[in-house]
């Protein structure tokens, strides 16, 4: 199975709301790649690359995923096994935020 086949198989398993996020990310990395190559390509080659990309997007076929045979887990499986602290939504301490941000 090629990387393309694997990616398509994963896309077909995603729920509909996540497909927009994936589509946006694909647009982002495509633009990022084109921006990198823009510096080294002539204007004509860049226009040709954009046209090719838009043609590819226009030819995409979006299908819905086959329904899964898996049953959803019922709500409340862990009821009473843990409690959410009252300060769960409180802002994190500044030193912890800095650690996550690598400061």
ChimeraX attribute file (.defattr): number of C-alpha atoms within 10 A of each C-alpha:
attribute: neighborCount
match mode: 1-to-1
recipient: residues
	/A:1	6
	/A:2	7
	/A:3	8
	/A:4	9
	/A:5	10
	/A:6	10
	/A:7	11
	/A:8	11
	/A:9	12
	/A:10	11
	/A:11	18
	/A:12	15
	/A:13	14
	/A:14	13
	/A:15	12
	/A:16	13
	/A:17	8
	/A:18	10
	/A:19	15
	/A:20	11
	/A:21	11
	/A:22	13
	/A:23	10
	/A:24	11
	/A:25	12
	/A:26	12
	/A:27	14
	/A:28	12
	/A:29	11
	/A:30	14
	/A:31	14
	/A:32	12
	/A:33	11
	/A:34	16
	/A:35	12
	/A:36	11
	/A:37	14
	/A:38	15
	/A:39	10
	/A:40	10
	/A:41	13
	/A:42	10
	/A:43	11
	/A:44	9
	/A:45	13
	/A:46	17
	/A:47	13
	/A:48	11
	/A:49	16
	/A:50	15
	/A:51	12
	/A:52	12
	/A:53	16
	/A:54	11
	/A:55	11
	/A:56	10
	/A:57	11
	/A:58	9
	/A:59	9
	/A:60	8
	/A:61	6
	/A:62	9
	/A:63	9
	/A:64	11
	/A:65	14
	/A:66	8
	/A:67	8
	/A:68	8
	/A:69	6
	/A:70	6
	/A:71	6
	/A:72	7
	/A:73	7
	/A:74	6
	/A:75	7
	/A:76	8
	/A:77	8
	/A:78	7
	/A:79	8
	/A:80	7
	/A:81	7
	/A:82	7
	/A:83	7
	/A:84	7
	/A:85	8
	/A:86	7
	/A:87	8
	/A:88	8
	/A:89	8
	/A:90	8
	/A:91	8
	/A:92	10
	/A:93	8
	/A:94	8
	/A:95	10
	/A:96	11
	/A:97	12
	/A:98	10
	/A:99	9
	/A:100	8
	/A:101	8
	/A:102	7
	/A:103	8
